[in-house]
């Protein structure tokens, strides 16, 4: 029988994957949502690239936006193959996004999404831990 935690983990994984594929895609392709794409291009050019001092690493604000978007899409897909690793990478991206919004004095509404995703990613990470087999559990209890 399927455990409730497995169902919750699968649902969380599906939600997280869809959100990050969309979030990453809008950073990469204007066809996804032209208005949001233009806003992101401007924000990365005027705020986020400066906050992270990307020029120091030899990349432009455009490359920074593309790297973040591609990483979000890649990790959203990899969530099904490498769940804990992907969740950690996405957690790092969302932590940086939260810091960026805070440091850029963005409106409080822009802080809600990263916080919510950090909570979902934490739950997914915890539910994706290694399961001990029932035989191993019984052996531990008997010793």
Beta strands, then each sheet from edge to edge (+ up, - down):
end
